[in-house]
């Protein structure tokens, strides 16, 4: 697509993109990190990777037997 365009058209497209990007609201990285940490810590009590899955709700645990490699 860009190969078929003149340099002027390419520069015009770049300028339009930069105009869009300059109007994007920005926040400091520290504020974003604090929000992310708070979000993750808020979900921590219900995280099955941290707490584990109770045996009665675990579909992979039970009377199905196991695999024994000999």
CHARMM-style PDB file with segment names, atoms N, HN, CA, C and O in Angstrom:
ATOM      1  N   UNK     1       0.826  -1.170   0.000  1.00  0.00      PROA
ATOM      2  CA  UNK     1       0.000   0.000   0.000  1.00  0.00      PROA
ATOM      3  C   UNK     1       0.881   1.249   0.000  1.00  0.00      PROA
ATOM      4  O   UNK     1       0.665   2.165  -0.793  1.00  0.00      PROA
ATOM      5  N   UNK     2       1.874   1.283   0.891  1.00  0.00      PROA
ATOM      6  HN  UNK     2       2.050   0.539   1.535  1.00  0.00      PROA
ATOM      7  CA  UNK     2       2.724   2.467   0.978  1.00  0.00      PROA
ATOM      8  C   UNK     2       3.588   2.611  -0.268  1.00  0.00      PROA
ATOM      9  O   UNK     2       4.013   3.715  -0.609  1.00  0.00      PROA
ATOM     10  N   UNK     3       3.844   1.506  -0.940  1.00  0.00      PROA
ATOM     11  HN  UNK     3       3.499   0.609  -0.663  1.00  0.00      PROA
ATOM     12  CA  UNK     3       4.662   1.580  -2.163  1.00  0.00      PROA
ATOM     13  C   UNK     3       3.955   2.346  -3.276  1.00  0.00      PROA
ATOM     14  O   UNK     3       4.604   2.958  -4.125  1.00  0.00      PROA
ATOM     15  N   UNK     4       2.639   2.311  -3.269  1.00  0.00      PROA
ATOM     16  HN  UNK     4       2.112   1.814  -2.580  1.00  0.00      PROA
ATOM     17  CA  UNK     4       1.853   2.967  -4.307  1.00  0.00      PROA
ATOM     18  C   UNK     4       1.597   4.445  -4.015  1.00  0.00      PROA
ATOM     19  O   UNK     4       0.984   5.143  -4.823  1.00  0.00      PROA
ATOM     20  N   UNK     5       2.070   4.925  -2.851  1.00  0.00      PROA
ATOM     21  HN  UNK     5       2.568   4.358  -2.195  1.00  0.00      PROA
ATOM     22  CA  UNK     5       1.779   6.295  -2.445  1.00  0.00      PROA
ATOM     23  C   UNK     5       3.012   7.176  -2.642  1.00  0.00      PROA
ATOM     24  O   UNK     5       4.148   6.705  -2.587  1.00  0.00      PROA
ATOM     25  N   UNK     6       2.766   8.446  -2.868  1.00  0.00      PROA
ATOM     26  HN  UNK     6       1.844   8.829  -2.913  1.00  0.00      PROA
ATOM     27  CA  UNK     6       3.876   9.383  -2.990  1.00  0.00      PROA
ATOM     28  C   UNK     6       4.376   9.744  -1.591  1.00  0.00      PROA
ATOM     29  O   UNK     6       3.708   9.483  -0.591  1.00  0.00      PROA
ATOM     30  N   UNK     7       5.551  10.344  -1.542  1.00  0.00      PROA
ATOM     31  HN  UNK     7       6.094  10.556  -2.355  1.00  0.00      PROA
ATOM     32  CA  UNK     7       6.108  10.749  -0.252  1.00  0.00      PROA
ATOM     33  C   UNK     7       5.191  11.730   0.467  1.00  0.00      PROA
ATOM     34  O   UNK     7       5.064  11.688   1.691  1.00  0.00      PROA
ATOM     35  N   UNK     8       4.565  12.596  -0.282  1.00  0.00      PROA
ATOM     36  HN  UNK     8       4.667  12.630  -1.276  1.00  0.00      PROA
ATOM     37  CA  UNK     8       3.666  13.584   0.302  1.00  0.00      PROA
ATOM     38  C   UNK     8       2.467  12.899   0.965  1.00  0.00      PROA
ATOM     39  O   UNK     8       2.059  13.284   2.061  1.00  0.00      PROA
ATOM     40  N   UNK     9       1.905  11.886   0.302  1.00  0.00      PROA
ATOM     41  HN  UNK     9       2.237  11.573  -0.588  1.00  0.00      PROA
ATOM     42  CA  UNK     9       0.763  11.164   0.862  1.00  0.00      PROA
ATOM     43  C   UNK     9       1.166  10.400   2.126  1.00  0.00      PROA
ATOM     44  O   UNK     9       0.413  10.342   3.098  1.00  0.00      PROA
ATOM     45  N   UNK    10       2.364   9.820   2.094  1.00  0.00      PROA
ATOM     46  HN  UNK    10       2.976   9.868   1.305  1.00  0.00      PROA
ATOM     47  CA  UNK    10       2.844   9.080   3.266  1.00  0.00      PROA
ATOM     48  C   UNK    10       3.027  10.031   4.443  1.00  0.00      PROA
ATOM     49  O   UNK    10       2.619   9.720   5.563  1.00  0.00      PROA
ATOM     50  N   UNK    11       3.629  11.175   4.199  1.00  0.00      PROA
ATOM     51  HN  UNK    11       3.960  11.428   3.290  1.00  0.00      PROA
ATOM     52  CA  UNK    11       3.817  12.159   5.262  1.00  0.00      PROA
ATOM     53  C   UNK    11       2.479  12.669   5.795  1.00  0.00      PROA
ATOM     54  O   UNK    11       2.344  12.925   6.992  1.00  0.00      PROA
ATOM     55  N   UNK    12       1.501  12.813   4.920  1.00  0.00      PROA
ATOM     56  HN  UNK    12       1.611  12.605   3.949  1.00  0.00      PROA
ATOM     57  CA  UNK    12       0.175  13.250   5.345  1.00  0.00      PROA
ATOM     58  C   UNK    12      -0.465  12.205   6.261  1.00  0.00      PROA
ATOM     59  O   UNK    12      -1.078  12.552   7.271  1.00  0.00      PROA
ATOM     60  N   UNK    13      -0.323  10.938   5.909  1.00  0.00      PROA
ATOM     61  HN  UNK    13       0.175  10.656   5.089  1.00  0.00      PROA
ATOM     62  CA  UNK    13      -0.859   9.862   6.748  1.00  0.00      PROA
ATOM     63  C   UNK    13      -0.170   9.856   8.111  1.00  0.00      PROA
ATOM     64  O   UNK    13      -0.824   9.699   9.142  1.00  0.00      PROA
ATOM     65  N   UNK    14       1.158  10.029   8.112  1.00  0.00      PROA
ATOM     66  HN  UNK    14       1.689  10.157   7.274  1.00  0.00      PROA
ATOM     67  CA  UNK    14       1.897  10.044   9.367  1.00  0.00      PROA
ATOM     68  C   UNK    14       1.440  11.213  10.245  1.00  0.00      PROA
ATOM     69  O   UNK    14       1.280  11.060  11.455  1.00  0.00      PROA
ATOM     70  N   UNK    15       1.233  12.370   9.633  1.00  0.00      PROA
ATOM     71  HN  UNK    15       1.363  12.494   8.649  1.00  0.00      PROA
ATOM     72  CA  UNK    15       0.780  13.536  10.370  1.00  0.00      PROA
ATOM     73  C   UNK    15      -0.599  13.297  10.988  1.00  0.00      PROA
ATOM     74  O   UNK    15      -0.831  13.653  12.144  1.00  0.00      PROA
ATOM     75  N   UNK    16      -1.511  12.700  10.224  1.00  0.00      PROA
ATOM     76  HN  UNK    16      -1.322  12.411   9.285  1.00  0.00      PROA
ATOM     77  CA  UNK    16      -2.840  12.380  10.749  1.00  0.00      PROA
ATOM     78  C   UNK    16      -2.742  11.420  11.930  1.00  0.00      PROA
ATOM     79  O   UNK    16      -3.453  11.580  12.922  1.00  0.00      PROA
ATOM     80  N   UNK    17      -1.867  10.426  11.827  1.00  0.00      PROA
ATOM     81  HN  UNK    17      -1.290  10.295  11.021  1.00  0.00      PROA
ATOM     82  CA  UNK    17      -1.694   9.474  12.924  1.00  0.00      PROA
ATOM     83  C   UNK    17      -1.139  10.168  14.167  1.00  0.00      PROA
ATOM     84  O   UNK    17      -1.595   9.910  15.281  1.00  0.00      PROA
ATOM     85  N   UNK    18      -0.162  11.044  13.976  1.00  0.00      PROA
ATOM     86  HN  UNK    18       0.208  11.253  13.071  1.00  0.00      PROA
ATOM     87  CA  UNK    18       0.403  11.771  15.114  1.00  0.00      PROA
ATOM     88  C   UNK    18      -0.623  12.678  15.765  1.00  0.00      PROA
ATOM     89  O   UNK    18      -0.617  12.837  16.985  1.00  0.00      PROA
ATOM     90  N   UNK    19      -1.507  13.276  14.974  1.00  0.00      PROA
ATOM     91  HN  UNK    19      -1.512  13.147  13.983  1.00  0.00      PROA
ATOM     92  CA  UNK    19      -2.571  14.109  15.535  1.00  0.00      PROA
ATOM     93  C   UNK    19      -3.515  13.274  16.399  1.00  0.00      PROA
ATOM     94  O   UNK    19      -3.983  13.738  17.438  1.00  0.00      PROA
ATOM     95  N   UNK    20      -3.792  12.043  15.969  1.00  0.00      PROA
ATOM     96  HN  UNK    20      -3.412  11.666  15.124  1.00  0.00      PROA
ATOM     97  CA  UNK    20      -4.635  11.152  16.777  1.00  0.00      PROA
ATOM     98  C   UNK    20      -3.931  10.782  18.078  1.00  0.00      PROA
ATOM     99  O   UNK    20      -4.543  10.768  19.146  1.00  0.00      PROA
ATOM    100  N   UNK    21      -2.634  10.482  17.974  1.00  0.00      PROA
ATOM    101  HN  UNK    21      -2.137  10.494  17.106  1.00  0.00      PROA
ATOM    102  CA  UNK    21      -1.891  10.034  19.152  1.00  0.00      PROA
ATOM    103  C   UNK    21      -1.705  11.144  20.177  1.00  0.00      PROA
ATOM    104  O   UNK    21      -1.690  10.875  21.378  1.00  0.00      PROA
ATOM    105  N   UNK    22      -1.564  12.383  19.725  1.00  0.00      PROA
ATOM    106  HN  UNK    22      -1.576  12.601  18.749  1.00  0.00      PROA
ATOM    107  CA  UNK    22      -1.351  13.476  20.663  1.00  0.00      PROA
ATOM    108  C   UNK    22      -2.588  13.730  21.512  1.00  0.00      PROA
ATOM    109  O   UNK    22      -2.471  14.246  22.624  1.00  0.00      PROA
ATOM    110  N   UNK    23      -3.754  13.384  21.023  1.00  0.00      PROA
ATOM    111  HN  UNK    23      -3.849  12.965  20.120  1.00  0.00      PROA
ATOM    112  CA  UNK    23      -4.981  13.599  21.792  1.00  0.00      PROA
ATOM    113  C   UNK    23      -5.301  12.425  22.718  1.00  0.00      PROA
ATOM    114  O   UNK    23      -6.291  12.473  23.447  1.00  0.00      PROA
ATOM    115  N   UNK    24      -4.486  11.382  22.702  1.00  0.00      PROA
ATOM    116  HN  UNK    24      -3.681  11.343  22.110  1.00  0.00      PROA
ATOM    117  CA  UNK    24      -4.703  10.232  23.569  1.00  0.00      PROA
ATOM    118  C   UNK    24      -4.356  10.617  25.010  1.00  0.00      PROA
ATOM    119  O   UNK    24      -3.260  11.116  25.263  1.00  0.00      PROA
ATOM    120  N   UNK    25      -5.272  10.393  25.955  1.00  0.00      PROA
ATOM    121  HN  UNK    25      -6.163   9.987  25.749  1.00  0.00      PROA
ATOM    122  CA  UNK    25      -4.951  10.724  27.349  1.00  0.00      PROA
ATOM    123  C   UNK    25      -3.846   9.806  27.871  1.00  0.00      PROA
ATOM    124  O   UNK    25      -3.838   8.603  27.611  1.00  0.00      PROA
ATOM    125  N   UNK    26      -2.933  10.394  28.599  1.00  0.00      PROA
ATOM    126  HN  UNK    26      -2.939  11.372  28.810  1.00  0.00      PROA
ATOM    127  CA  UNK    26      -1.791   9.644  29.118  1.00  0.00      PROA
ATOM    128  C   UNK    26      -1.716   9.796  30.627  1.00  0.00      PROA
ATOM    129  O   UNK    26      -2.070  10.837  31.181  1.00  0.00      PROA
ATOM    130  N   UNK    27      -1.254   8.751  31.276  1.00  0.00      PROA
ATOM    131  HN  UNK    27      -0.967   7.906  30.826  1.00  0.00      PROA
ATOM    132  CA  UNK    27      -1.049   8.781  32.728  1.00  0.00      PROA
ATOM    133  C   UNK    27       0.368   8.332  33.023  1.00  0.00      PROA
ATOM    134  O   UNK    27       0.960   7.589  32.239  1.00  0.00      PROA
ATOM    135  N   UNK    28       0.919   8.771  34.141  1.00  0.00      PROA
ATOM    136  HN  UNK    28       0.438   9.374  34.777  1.00  0.00      PROA
ATOM    137  CA  UNK    28       2.276   8.345  34.494  1.00  0.00      PROA
ATOM    138  C   UNK    28       2.342   6.829  34.718  1.00  0.00      PROA
ATOM    139  O   UNK    28       1.368   6.207  35.142  1.00  0.00      PROA
ATOM    140  N   UNK    29       3.491   6.261  34.428  1.00  0.00      PROA
ATOM    141  HN  UNK    29       4.282   6.766  34.084  1.00  0.00      PROA
ATOM    142  CA  UNK    29       3.676   4.816  34.580  1.00  0.00      PROA
ATOM    143  C   UNK    29       3.465   4.391  36.024  1.00  0.00      PROA
ATOM    144  O   UNK    29       2.884   3.337  36.285  1.00  0.00      PROA
ATOM    145  N   UNK    30       3.932   5.202  36.958  1.00  0.00      PROA
ATOM    146  HN  UNK    30       4.404   6.058  36.746  1.00  0.00      PROA
ATOM    147  CA  UNK    30       3.769   4.870  38.374  1.00  0.00      PROA
ATOM    148  C   UNK    30       2.312   4.732  38.770  1.00  0.00      PROA
ATOM    149  O   UNK    30       1.957   3.853  39.556  1.00  0.00      PROA
ATOM    150  N   UNK    31       1.464   5.599  38.227  1.00  0.00      PROA
ATOM    151  HN  UNK    31       1.752   6.312  37.588  1.00  0.00      PROA
ATOM    152  CA  UNK    31       0.033   5.524  38.535  1.00  0.00      PROA
ATOM    153  C   UNK    31      -0.580   4.264  37.930  1.00  0.00      PROA
ATOM    154  O   UNK    31      -1.404   3.606  38.565  1.00  0.00      PROA
ATOM    155  N   UNK    32      -0.183   3.933  36.716  1.00  0.00      PROA
ATOM    156  HN  UNK    32       0.486   4.469  36.201  1.00  0.00      PROA
ATOM    157  CA  UNK    32      -0.697   2.708  36.084  1.00  0.00      PROA
ATOM    158  C   UNK    32      -0.249   1.476  36.853  1.00  0.00      PROA
ATOM    159  O   UNK    32      -1.023   0.535  37.028  1.00  0.00      PROA
ATOM    160  N   UNK    33       0.998   1.478  37.312  1.00  0.00      PROA
ATOM    161  HN  UNK    33       1.627   2.242  37.169  1.00  0.00      PROA
ATOM    162  CA  UNK    33       1.493   0.330  38.084  1.00  0.00      PROA
ATOM    163  C   UNK    33       0.716   0.177  39.382  1.00  0.00      PROA
ATOM    164  O   UNK    33       0.353  -0.934  39.770  1.00  0.00      PROA
ATOM    165  N   UNK    34       0.460   1.300  40.056  1.00  0.00      PROA
ATOM    166  HN  UNK    34       0.754   2.203  39.741  1.00  0.00      PROA
ATOM    167  CA  UNK    34      -0.290   1.244  41.315  1.00  0.00      PROA
ATOM    168  C   UNK    34      -1.696   0.704  41.081  1.00  0.00      PROA
ATOM    169  O   UNK    34      -2.187  -0.099  41.875  1.00  0.00      PROA
ATOM    170  N   UNK    35      -2.343   1.128  40.015  1.00  0.00      PROA
ATOM    171  HN  UNK    35      -1.945   1.781  39.371  1.00  0.00      PROA
ATOM    172  CA  UNK    35      -3.682   0.619  39.693  1.00  0.00      PROA
ATOM    173  C   UNK    35      -3.651  -0.870  39.376  1.00  0.00      PROA
ATOM    174  O   UNK    35      -4.536  -1.616  39.793  1.00  0.00      PROA
ATOM    175  N   UNK    36      -2.640  -1.298  38.643  1.00  0.00      PROA
ATOM    176  HN  UNK    36      -1.921  -0.692  38.303  1.00  0.00      PROA
ATOM    177  CA  UNK    36      -2.520  -2.715  38.288  1.00  0.00      PROA
ATOM    178  C   UNK    36      -2.287  -3.564  39.532  1.00  0.00      PROA
ATOM    179  O   UNK    36      -2.887  -4.629  39.679  1.00  0.00      PROA
ATOM    180  N   UNK    37      -1.427  -3.102  40.422  1.00  0.00      PROA
ATOM    181  HN  UNK    37      -0.939  -2.237  40.304  1.00  0.00      PROA
ATOM    182  CA  UNK    37      -1.154  -3.845  41.662  1.00  0.00      PROA
ATOM    183  C   UNK    37      -2.414  -3.942  42.504  1.00  0.00      PROA
ATOM    184  O   UNK    37      -2.714  -5.007  43.043  1.00  0.00      PROA
ATOM    185  N   UNK    38      -3.153  -2.855  42.625  1.00  0.00      PROA
ATOM    186  HN  UNK    38      -2.909  -1.990  42.186  1.00  0.00      PROA
ATOM    187  CA  UNK    38      -4.395  -2.875  43.405  1.00  0.00      PROA
ATOM    188  C   UNK    38      -5.413  -3.832  42.786  1.00  0.00      PROA
ATOM    189  O   UNK    38      -6.105  -4.550  43.507  1.00  0.00      PROA
ATOM    190  N   UNK    39      -5.507  -3.847  41.465  1.00  0.00      PROA
ATOM    191  HN  UNK    39      -4.944  -3.263  40.879  1.00  0.00      PROA
ATOM    192  CA  UNK    39      -6.437  -4.746  40.778  1.00  0.00      PROA
ATOM    193  C   UNK    39      -6.074  -6.210  41.041  1.00  0.00      PROA
ATOM    194  O   UNK    39      -6.938  -7.022  41.370  1.00  0.00      PROA
ATOM    195  N   UNK    40      -4.798  -6.533  40.895  1.00  0.00      PROA
ATOM    196  HN  UNK    40      -4.096  -5.873  40.628  1.00  0.00      PROA
ATOM    197  CA  UNK    40      -4.354  -7.919  41.095  1.00  0.00      PROA
ATOM    198  C   UNK    40      -4.549  -8.339  42.547  1.00  0.00      PROA
ATOM    199  O   UNK    40      -5.012  -9.448  42.812  1.00  0.00      PROA
ATOM    200  N   UNK    41      -4.201  -7.470  43.484  1.00  0.00      PROA
ATOM    201  HN  UNK    41      -3.825  -6.570  43.269  1.00  0.00      PROA
ATOM    202  CA  UNK    41      -4.374  -7.813  44.892  1.00  0.00      PROA
ATOM    203  C   UNK    41      -5.847  -7.949  45.265  1.00  0.00      PROA
ATOM    204  O   UNK    41      -6.187  -8.713  46.168  1.00  0.00      PROA
ATOM    205  N   UNK    42      -6.724  -7.218  44.580  1.00  0.00      PROA
ATOM    206  HN  UNK    42      -6.448  -6.598  43.846  1.00  0.00      PROA
ATOM    207  CA  UNK    42      -8.156  -7.355  44.828  1.00  0.00      PROA
ATOM    208  C   UNK    42      -8.699  -8.703  44.384  1.00  0.00      PROA
ATOM    209  O   UNK    42      -9.654  -9.213  44.969  1.00  0.00      PROA
ATOM    210  N   UNK    43      -8.101  -9.278  43.362  1.00  0.00      PROA
ATOM    211  HN  UNK    43      -7.324  -8.864  42.887  1.00  0.00      PROA
ATOM    212  CA  UNK    43      -8.539 -10.583  42.859  1.00  0.00      PROA
ATOM    213  C   UNK    43      -7.827 -11.749  43.550  1.00  0.00      PROA
ATOM    214  O   UNK    43      -8.185 -12.907  43.334  1.00  0.00      PROA
ATOM    215  N   UNK    44      -6.848 -11.459  44.358  1.00  0.00      PROA
ATOM    216  HN  UNK    44      -6.557 -10.518  44.534  1.00  0.00      PROA
ATOM    217  CA  UNK    44      -6.027 -12.486  44.989  1.00  0.00      PROA
ATOM    218  C   UNK    44      -6.828 -13.515  45.799  1.00  0.00      PROA
ATOM    219  O   UNK    44      -6.532 -14.706  45.705  1.00  0.00      PROA
ATOM    220  N   UNK    45      -7.828 -13.104  46.588  1.00  0.00      PROA
ATOM    221  HN  UNK    45      -8.068 -12.136  46.664  1.00  0.00      PROA
ATOM    222  CA  UNK    45      -8.547 -14.105  47.388  1.00  0.00      PROA
ATOM    223  C   UNK    45      -9.282 -15.165  46.559  1.00  0.00      PROA
ATOM    224  O   UNK    45      -9.509 -16.273  47.044  1.00  0.00      PROA
ATOM    225  N   UNK    46      -9.650 -14.845  45.338  1.00  0.00      PROA
ATOM    226  HN  UNK    46      -9.465 -13.945  44.943  1.00  0.00      PROA
ATOM    227  CA  UNK    46     -10.401 -15.797  44.509  1.00  0.00      PROA
ATOM    228  C   UNK    46      -9.550 -16.455  43.438  1.00  0.00      PROA
ATOM    229  O   UNK    46     -10.086 -17.143  42.569  1.00  0.00      PROA
ATOM    230  N   UNK    47      -8.248 -16.263  43.477  1.00  0.00      PROA
ATOM    231  HN  UNK    47      -7.813 -15.705  44.183  1.00  0.00      PROA
ATOM    232  CA  UNK    47      -7.363 -16.782  42.429  1.00  0.00      PROA
ATOM    233  C   UNK    47      -7.067 -18.263  42.669  1.00  0.00      PROA
ATOM    234  O   UNK    47      -6.431 -18.613  43.664  1.00  0.00      PROA
ATOM    235  N   UNK    48      -7.529 -19.143  41.757  1.00  0.00      PROA
ATOM    236  HN  UNK    48      -8.045 -18.859  40.949  1.00  0.00      PROA
ATOM    237  CA  UNK    48      -7.297 -20.573  41.963  1.00  0.00      PROA
ATOM    238  C   UNK    48      -5.819 -20.961  41.832  1.00  0.00      PROA
ATOM    239  O   UNK    48      -5.416 -22.008  42.339  1.00  0.00      PROA
ATOM    240  N   UNK    49      -5.023 -20.153  41.173  1.00  0.00      PROA
ATOM    241  HN  UNK    49      -5.350 -19.303  40.761  1.00  0.00      PROA
ATOM    242  CA  UNK    49      -3.600 -20.474  41.069  1.00  0.00      PROA
ATOM    243  C   UNK    49      -2.866 -20.198  42.376  1.00  0.00      PROA
ATOM    244  O   UNK    49      -1.810 -20.778  42.626  1.00  0.00      PROA
ATOM    245  N   UNK    50      -3.411 -19.325  43.208  1.00  0.00      PROA
ATOM    246  HN  UNK    50      -4.269 -18.854  43.005  1.00  0.00      PROA
ATOM    247  CA  UNK    50      -2.802 -19.014  44.497  1.00  0.00      PROA
ATOM    248  C   UNK    50      -3.371 -19.919  45.591  1.00  0.00      PROA
ATOM    249  O   UNK    50      -2.619 -20.521  46.357  1.00  0.00      PROA
ATOM    250  N   UNK    51      -4.701 -20.011  45.661  1.00  0.00      PROA
ATOM    251  HN  UNK    51      -5.311 -19.522  45.038  1.00  0.00      PROA
ATOM    252  CA  UNK    51      -5.366 -20.774  46.717  1.00  0.00      PROA
ATOM    253  C   UNK    51      -5.442 -22.261  46.408  1.00  0.00      PROA
ATOM    254  O   UNK    51      -5.459 -23.088  47.319  1.00  0.00      PROA
ATOM    255  N   UNK    52      -5.486 -22.592  45.155  1.00  0.00      PROA
ATOM    256  HN  UNK    52      -5.472 -21.919  44.415  1.00  0.00      PROA
ATOM    257  CA  UNK    52      -5.717 -23.976  44.774  1.00  0.00      PROA
ATOM    258  C   UNK    52      -7.197 -24.212  44.558  1.00  0.00      PROA
ATOM    259  O   UNK    52      -8.025 -23.370  44.905  1.00  0.00      PROA
ATOM    260  N   UNK    53      -7.524 -25.344  43.990  1.00  0.00      PROA
ATOM    261  HN  UNK    53      -6.851 -26.028  43.708  1.00  0.00      PROA
ATOM    262  CA  UNK    53      -8.912 -25.691  43.696  1.00  0.00      PROA
ATOM    263  C   UNK    53      -9.351 -26.735  44.713  1.00  0.00      PROA
ATOM    264  O   UNK    53      -8.652 -27.728  44.913  1.00  0.00      PROA
ATOM    265  N   UNK    54     -10.500 -26.531  45.361  1.00  0.00      PROA
ATOM    266  HN  UNK    54     -11.068 -25.725  45.198  1.00  0.00      PROA
ATOM    267  CA  UNK    54     -10.983 -27.547  46.309  1.00  0.00      PROA
ATOM    268  C   UNK    54     -11.211 -28.883  45.593  1.00  0.00      PROA
ATOM    269  O   UNK    54     -11.594 -28.921  44.424  1.00  0.00      PROA
ATOM    270  N   UNK    55     -10.969 -29.966  46.317  1.00  0.00      PROA
ATOM    271  HN  UNK    55     -10.658 -29.936  47.267  1.00  0.00      PROA
ATOM    272  CA  UNK    55     -11.098 -31.295  45.717  1.00  0.00      PROA
ATOM    273  C   UNK    55     -12.502 -31.565  45.175  1.00  0.00      PROA
ATOM    274  O   UNK    55     -12.650 -32.261  44.171  1.00  0.00      PROA
ATOM    275  N   UNK    56     -13.528 -31.025  45.825  1.00  0.00      PROA
ATOM    276  HN  UNK    56     -13.407 -30.459  46.640  1.00  0.00      PROA
ATOM    277  CA  UNK    56     -14.884 -31.289  45.353  1.00  0.00      PROA
ATOM    278  C   UNK    56     -15.220 -30.526  44.072  1.00  0.00      PROA
ATOM    279  O   UNK    56     -16.183 -30.875  43.389  1.00  0.00      PROA
ATOM    280  N   UNK    57     -14.443 -29.489  43.732  1.00  0.00      PROA
ATOM    281  HN  UNK    57     -13.661 -29.205  44.287  1.00  0.00      PROA
ATOM    282  CA  UNK    57     -14.687 -28.728  42.514  1.00  0.00      PROA
ATOM    283  C   UNK    57     -13.647 -29.017  41.431  1.00  0.00      PROA
ATOM    284  O   UNK    57     -13.727 -28.465  40.334  1.00  0.00      PROA
ATOM    285  N   UNK    58     -12.708 -29.846  41.721  1.00  0.00      PROA
ATOM    286  HN  UNK    58     -12.643 -30.295  42.612  1.00  0.00      PROA
ATOM    287  CA  UNK    58     -11.642 -30.144  40.773  1.00  0.00      PROA
ATOM    288  C   UNK    58     -12.073 -31.284  39.847  1.00  0.00      PROA
ATOM    289  O   UNK    58     -12.234 -32.414  40.308  1.00  0.00      PROA
ATOM    290  N   UNK    59     -12.260 -31.013  38.558  1.00  0.00      PROA
ATOM    291  HN  UNK    59     -12.129 -30.095  38.184  1.00  0.00      PROA
ATOM    292  CA  UNK    59     -12.708 -32.066  37.647  1.00  0.00      PROA
ATOM    293  C   UNK    59     -11.620 -33.097  37.344  1.00  0.00      PROA
ATOM    294  O   UNK    59     -11.913 -34.157  36.789  1.00  0.00      PROA
ATOM    295  N   UNK    60     -10.397 -32.807  37.692  1.00  0.00      PROA
ATOM    296  HN  UNK    60     -10.158 -31.946  38.143  1.00  0.00      PROA
ATOM    297  CA  UNK    60      -9.291 -33.718  37.378  1.00  0.00      PROA
ATOM    298  C   UNK    60      -8.911 -34.597  38.556  1.00  0.00      PROA
ATOM    299  O   UNK    60      -7.987 -35.404  38.453  1.00  0.00      PROA
ATOM    300  N   UNK    61      -9.599 -34.457  39.654  1.00  0.00      PROA
ATOM    301  HN  UNK    61     -10.350 -33.802  39.737  1.00  0.00      PROA
ATOM    302  CA  UNK    61      -9.322 -35.247  40.834  1.00  0.00      PROA
ATOM    303  C   UNK    61     -10.503 -36.189  41.051  1.00  0.00      PROA
ATOM    304  O   UNK    61     -11.641 -35.830  40.749  1.00  0.00      PROA
ATOM    305  N   UNK    62     -10.254 -37.351  41.555  1.00  0.00      PROA
ATOM    306  HN  UNK    62      -9.330 -37.643  41.800  1.00  0.00      PROA
ATOM    307  CA  UNK    62     -11.390 -38.220  41.860  1.00  0.00      PROA
ATOM    308  C   UNK    62     -11.096 -39.680  41.619  1.00  0.00      PROA
ATOM    309  O   UNK    62      -9.954 -40.130  41.715  1.00  0.00      PROA
ATOM    310  N   UNK    63     -12.142 -40.409  41.307  1.00  0.00      PROA
ATOM    311  HN  UNK    63     -13.070 -40.044  41.229  1.00  0.00      PROA
ATOM    312  CA  UNK    63     -12.076 -41.862  41.194  1.00  0.00      PROA
ATOM    313  C   UNK    63     -11.695 -42.328  39.806  1.00  0.00      PROA
ATOM    314  O   UNK    63     -11.859 -43.508  39.493  1.00  0.00      PROA
ATOM    315  N   UNK    64     -11.202 -41.463  38.982  1.00  0.00      PROA
ATOM    316  HN  UNK    64     -11.069 -40.505  39.236  1.00  0.00      PROA
ATOM    317  CA  UNK    64     -10.905 -41.837  37.608  1.00  0.00      PROA
ATOM    318  C   UNK    64      -9.636 -42.685  37.520  1.00  0.00      PROA
ATOM    319  O   UNK    64      -9.350 -43.280  36.481  1.00  0.00      PROA
ATOM    320  N   UNK    65      -8.908 -42.732  38.579  1.00  0.00      PROA
ATOM    321  HN  UNK    65      -9.141 -42.248  39.423  1.00  0.00      PROA
ATOM    322  CA  UNK    65      -7.644 -43.471  38.527  1.00  0.00      PROA
ATOM    323  C   UNK    65      -6.564 -42.568  38.026  1.00  0.00      PROA
ATOM    324  O   UNK    65      -6.768 -41.367  37.848  1.00  0.00      PROA
ATOM    325  N   UNK    66      -5.439 -43.134  37.802  1.00  0.00      PROA
ATOM    326  HN  UNK    66      -5.274 -44.110  37.946  1.00  0.00      PROA
ATOM    327  CA  UNK    66      -4.325 -42.332  37.351  1.00  0.00      PROA
ATOM    328  C   UNK    66      -3.548 -43.057  36.285  1.00  0.00      PROA
ATOM    329  O   UNK    66      -3.959 -44.110  35.799  1.00  0.00      PROA
ATOM    330  N   UNK    67      -2.475 -42.511  35.945  1.00  0.00      PROA
ATOM    331  HN  UNK    67      -2.140 -41.656  36.340  1.00  0.00      PROA
ATOM    332  CA  UNK    67      -1.596 -43.080  34.946  1.00  0.00      PROA
ATOM    333  C   UNK    67      -0.309 -43.513  35.623  1.00  0.00      PROA
ATOM    334  O   UNK    67       0.349 -42.720  36.298  1.00  0.00      PROA
ATOM    335  N   UNK    68       0.036 -44.747  35.441  1.00  0.00      PROA
ATOM    336  HN  UNK    68      -0.497 -45.391  34.892  1.00  0.00      PROA
ATOM    337  CA  UNK    68       1.266 -45.271  36.036  1.00  0.00      PROA
ATOM    338  C   UNK    68       2.197 -45.661  34.909  1.00  0.00      PROA
ATOM    339  O   UNK    68       1.852 -46.460  34.039  1.00  0.00      PROA
ATOM    340  N   UNK    69       3.366 -45.088  34.943  1.00  0.00      PROA
ATOM    341  HN  UNK    69       3.646 -44.439  35.650  1.00  0.00      PROA
ATOM    342  CA  UNK    69       4.387 -45.405  33.941  1.00  0.00      PROA
ATOM    343  C   UNK    69       5.338 -46.407  34.559  1.00  0.00      PROA
ATOM    344  O   UNK    69       5.919 -46.166  35.617  1.00  0.00      PROA
ATOM    345  N   UNK    70       5.489 -47.533  33.884  1.00  0.00      PROA
ATOM    346  HN  UNK    70       5.017 -47.729  33.024  1.00  0.00      PROA
ATOM    347  CA  UNK    70       6.380 -48.568  34.411  1.00  0.00      PROA
ATOM    348  C   UNK    70       7.624 -48.725  33.579  1.00  0.00      PROA
ATOM    349  OT1 UNK    70       8.475 -49.558  33.893  1.00  0.00      PROA
TER     350      UNK     70
END
